[in-house]
Amino acid sequence: MLRSGNVFAGVGPAPVGEVTVTLAARPGAFVERIVSTGQASPPGFWYDQDWTEWVMVLAGEGAVRIEGEAEARTLRPGDWLELPARLRHRVEWTLADPPTVWLAVHWKDGSHDGP
């Protein structure tokens, strides 16, 4: 089935919280758009995922802290990170205006056939 769309369609102030939309999904992998409007990880919370996540900022700004690093990494449009499975990380802050738009690709180890 042919599908298409615009990654910025419907982006705007969220009525409540962050909005995540799955754009594509296949066995072992999925792509999502995340729209943040000032959200951050709760104090003391760390993501500890059993899959790899590749994330890119398309609009706005946000900061991701990697456990063990002295400073958070500020991401602006075009900046991306590949976060290996089990790498503890958290979102320190995101811009609310304009909204921060992320593109995230998630896959289980072994399901990525790239170089």
C-alpha positions in Angstrom: 0.0 0.0 0.0 1.4 3.4 -1.0 1.3 6.0 1.8 2.5 9.6 1.8 2.1 12.7 4.0 3.9 15.7 5.4 5.9 15.4 8.6 4.7 18.9 9.6 1.0 18.3 9.0 -0.9 19.2 12.2 2.1 20.6 14.1 1.0 23.2 16.5 0.5 23.8 20.2 -0.5 20.6 21.8 -3.7 20.7 24.0 -2.0 18.4 26.6 1.6 17.1 26.6 3.8 15.7 23.9 2.2 14.2 20.7 3.7 11.1 19.1 2.5 9.8 15.7 3.8 6.6 14.1 4.6 7.3 10.5 5.7 3.8 9.5 6.2 0.4 11.1 7.6 -2.9 10.0 8.7 -6.0 12.0 11.5 -4.9 14.3 11.4 -1.2 13.4 9.2 1.9 13.4 9.4 5.6 12.6 7.7 8.3 14.6 7.2 12.0 14.7 7.3 13.6 18.2 6.1 17.1 18.8 7.3 18.6 22.1 6.1 21.8 23.5 8.3 22.4 26.4 8.4 18.9 27.8 11.3 17.2 29.5 12.0 13.9 31.2 10.8 13.8 34.8 13.5 14.5 37.4 15.6 11.4 38.0 14.0 9.5 35.0 16.3 7.9 32.5 15.3 6.1 29.3 16.9 2.6 29.2 15.5 1.1 26.0 16.2 -2.4 24.7 16.3 -1.0 21.1 18.4 1.5 19.2 16.9 4.9 18.5 18.0 7.4 15.9 16.6 10.8 16.5 16.8 14.1 14.6 15.4 17.5 15.3 13.5 18.9 12.4 12.3 22.2 14.0 12.7 23.9 17.3 15.4 22.8 19.8 15.9 20.3 22.6 18.7 18.9 24.8 19.5 15.3 25.4 21.7 14.2 28.3 23.6 11.0 28.0 24.4 9.3 31.3 28.1 9.8 32.1 28.5 12.9 30.0 29.2 16.2 31.7 26.8 18.3 29.7 23.6 17.8 27.8 23.8 17.9 24.0 21.7 20.7 22.5 20.1 19.6 19.2 18.9 22.1 16.6 17.3 21.5 13.2 19.3 19.0 11.3 21.2 17.6 14.3 20.8 13.9 15.1 21.9 11.3 17.5 22.0 7.5 17.3 21.4 6.1 20.8 22.4 2.4 21.1 20.2 0.0 23.0 20.7 0.3 26.8 22.4 3.8 26.6 20.7 5.7 29.4 19.6 9.1 28.3 17.0 11.8 29.1 15.4 14.9 27.5 16.6 17.9 29.5 14.4 20.5 27.8 12.5 21.3 24.6 11.4 24.6 23.1 7.6 25.2 23.2 7.4 28.0 20.7 8.1 27.0 18.1 7.3 23.4 18.9 10.2 21.0 18.8 9.6 18.4 16.1 11.6 15.2 16.3 11.9 12.4 13.8 12.7 9.1 15.5 13.6 5.7 14.0 13.6 2.7 16.4 15.0 -0.8 15.7 15.9 -3.9 17.6 19.6 -4.9 17.3 20.1 -7.2 14.4 17.2 -5.7 12.4 19.2 -3.0 10.8 20.8 -3.9 7.4 22.7 -0.6 6.8 26.4 -0.2 6.5 
